[in-house]
Amino acid sequence: PQRRVAEKFVLARRRRVGETLVEVVAADDPGGFGPALQVVTDEATLLMDSVTVLLHRLGVAYVALMHPAVWVLRDADGILTEVGPAGGDCPPGAIEESWIHIQLSPTVNQRAVSEAVRLLPMVVTDARQVAADSAALTGALQHLAHEIAGDDGTRFPGPDRMDVSY
């Protein structure tokens, strides 16, 4: 069953870590998946928020959105060798990916879809950067809160300084 899923999601067959792949599936697709946008990328927090905000901003009408997170093994050339559900038992060396399927409205504006295809890789890169920055910022804030909590009032004077410590 794992290999069958990979065969149906042709876009996922070859990808390098950090790369975002986007394709449009035509309405007359013989597999019955169109019209749709498919995206394969590294799993990241804020990913789906970023994708849906872009689609709404561009006016890309969609009727369904599927976002399975999976673990994958790829060879040195980025060729998919194995796939399984995220959160399950994953073998050493596996990475998490998002395989996104956006079922488009039959009346979707094709110009807006083309713009989404162009912008999605950049939006995904930005979402990954925001997630990385958020983690670093949270760490810095926790460190500062710890310092405030341990201060005797010399470094951080003020009657309400403990309100911001943890």
HUHU-V73225 format. One record per residue. N is the residue number from 1. SS is DSSP state (A for helix, B for strand, O for the rest). Layout:
BEGIN
N/SS
N/SS
END
This chain:
BEGIN
1/O
2/A
3/A
4/A
5/A
6/A
7/A
8/A
9/O
10/A
11/A
12/A
13/A
14/B
15/O
16/O
17/O
18/O
19/O
20/O
21/B
22/B
23/B
24/B
25/B
26/O
27/O
28/O
29/O
30/O
31/O
32/O
33/O
34/O
35/O
36/B
37/B
38/B
39/B
40/B
41/B
42/B
43/O
44/O
45/O
46/O
47/A
48/A
49/A
50/A
51/A
52/A
53/A
54/A
55/A
56/A
57/A
58/A
59/O
60/O
61/O
62/B
63/B
64/B
65/B
66/B
67/B
68/B
69/B
70/B
71/B
72/B
73/B
74/B
75/O
76/O
77/O
78/O
79/B
80/B
81/B
82/B
83/B
84/B
85/B
86/O
87/O
88/O
89/O
90/O
91/O
92/O
93/O
94/O
95/B
96/B
97/B
98/B
99/B
100/B
101/B
102/B
103/B
104/B
105/O
106/O
107/O
108/O
109/O
110/A
111/A
112/A
113/A
114/A
115/A
116/A
117/A
118/A
119/A
120/A
121/A
122/A
123/A
124/A
125/A
126/A
127/A
128/A
129/A
130/A
131/A
132/A
133/A
134/A
135/A
136/A
137/A
138/A
139/A
140/A
141/A
142/A
143/A
144/A
145/A
146/A
147/A
148/A
149/A
150/A
151/O
152/O
153/O
154/O
155/O
156/O
157/O
158/O
159/O
160/O
161/A
162/A
163/A
164/A
165/O
166/O
END
